[in-house]
Amino acid sequence: MADLDELRIRIRQFAEARDWDQYHAPKNLAMALIVEAAELVEHFQWLSEAQSQALAPEKLAQVAEELADIQIYLIRIADKLNVDLLDAVDKKIAVNAKKYPADKVRGSAKKYNEF
């Protein structure tokens, strides 16, 4: 896929062809996204940090599927709410840059109100 807009259209057409739009209220999509996120987390449960960074090919393929599910639901929610994801991400990075100035937070995992 060339870009996010092309992917958004493809996902929309996929849902429309199956008459699933009736189920794709933002609330339902948000819940589905959280379910998929939980399925992603399940793959890492009980792994050490080193193990989580060196997944076997089969496990990595399963993780990739969960990431794809999450991305699909995220794009679908944004589509239903007419949110430009790339613009939203750009704005959020700018907000985070102010909240977490590199010279103050480098190497620290503290939250913005803790430094």
N, C-alpha and C positions, 0 to 999 in steps of 0.2 A: 504494500500500500504506500502511496506517495506521501500522504500527509494525514493529519488528524481529521480534517474535514471529509476526506474520502472514506476514512474508516467510520466516521459518524454516519454517513449516508449508507454505507454498506450494512451497518448494524441496524439502522432504522428499517431498511428494506427487508432485512432478514426477519425482523419482528412483524412487519406489516404482512409479509407473505404467509405468515403462520397465524394471523389474526391475534397476535399477542399484545397489540397496543392497548387493548382493553384492560390488561393486567399491569401495564407499565406506568402506573401512577408513581410520582417521585417517592412517596412513602414506601411503596412495595419494592421499588428498585433499591432504595437505601437499605432496606432490610435484607434483600438478596445480596447486596454488596458486603454487608457485615457477615453474613453466613459464609460467603466465599473467603473473606479475610480470616475467619476462624478456621476454615479448612486449610488455608495457607499456614497459619500458626501451628496447626496440628502436626505438620511435617517436621517442625523444628522442636517440638516439645521433647524435653529430656535430652536433647543433644548438647554437647559441650560447644563452646564457641568455635573451636577448631573443627569439630565434626560438621557444624552448620555451614562452614566455609568450604567443605570438601565433600559435597554430596555425590553419591554414586550416580552414574548416568540415568538410571531408571528413576531414582528419587528426584533428580534435577528435572527430568521431563514432567513428573507429577507436579512439582512446584511451578514449573512454567505454565502448566494448564491452569493452576489456581490463579497465578498472576494474570493470565489472559482473561479468566472469568471476572476478576476484579476490574480490570481495565474496561471490559465490555460494559459492565454495569455502571461504572463511573462515567463513561462516555454517554451512555444511554440517559442517565440522570441529567447530565449537563444538556443534552439535546432536548429533553422534555421541558427543561427550565430555561432554555435559550441562553445558557451560560457559555461564553467563549472560554474554554478551558485554558488555552494558551495565554490569553490575556489575564485570566484569573491567576494563573501560576506566576506570570511575570509580576503582577501587582503584589502577590504574596511574598515573592522573593525580595522585593523592595521593602516591604514591611519588616520582614525578618532581618534584613541587612541593618535596619535602624535599631531593632530590638537586640540584635546580637552583633555589635561591632567587632570585626575580626581582631582588632588590637586588644579588646577587653576579654574576649571569650576563647581565644585560641587555646586548644587543648583542654578545654573545660566542658563538662556536660551539665553545668548548672543552668537553671532556667533563668530567663531574662531578668526576673525580679530578685535573683539571688546574688548578683554580682554588683 
